[in-house]
Amino acid sequence: MVLNLLTPGPSIVLGHGQLLCPHCEVSDSMAGFKALRLNEKYKHDLNPVYKHSACGHVFSPGDPWIIAAYLAGELVPVEMVVSLRETVEGLHAVLAQLKLDVERRHAES
């Protein structure tokens, strides 16, 4: 899924432990959604799938950063996820540059 940072769309993550069913558009706590079982062998490649207890709709949230928040037991607003993603990507870039600097210094000595 490509995330457009300039015009964010509506989110199914409402915060305060609430999730919006993308079918019936009724908000509910996570207790209102059943997480369907994932094959443990392939869990690292699979997105969690939820079933809304009220309407029976089955869906899988698309943003992997939001999914990571679900798996960690956190429901967070999209803005926080975007901010965290930018921070992590920035840290990865800094670490990659530091690694290159160390390798260059090692090669020069």
Secondary structure as GFF3:
##gff-version 3
##sequence-region A 1 109
A	DSSP	beta_strand	13	15	.	.	.	ID=ss1
A	DSSP	beta_strand	18	20	.	.	.	ID=ss2
A	DSSP	beta_strand	27	29	.	.	.	ID=ss3
A	DSSP	three_ten_helix	30	32	.	.	.	ID=ss4
A	DSSP	beta_strand	33	36	.	.	.	ID=ss5
A	DSSP	three_ten_helix	40	45	.	.	.	ID=ss6
A	DSSP	beta_strand	49	52	.	.	.	ID=ss7
A	DSSP	beta_strand	58	59	.	.	.	ID=ss8
A	DSSP	alpha_helix	64	71	.	.	.	ID=ss9
A	DSSP	alpha_helix	78	108	.	.	.	ID=ss10
###
